[in-house]
């Protein structure tokens, strides 16, 4: 069991980083594509 956990620990770190990057890219894309007007309206009234 310990050996498997060691093997997957690096994979888990890589996966977490990829998920964060994907989330930020999605957020930025939504803002740029057209949600930006709505976001700015909500933020700045």
JOJOTA-V973918 format. One record per helix or strand of 2 or more residues. SS is the DSSP state (A for helix, B for strand). FROM is the first residue (numbers start at 1). TO is the last residue. Records with the same first field share a line. If there is no record, write none. Layout:
SS = FROM-TO ; FROM-TO
This chain:
A = 2-44
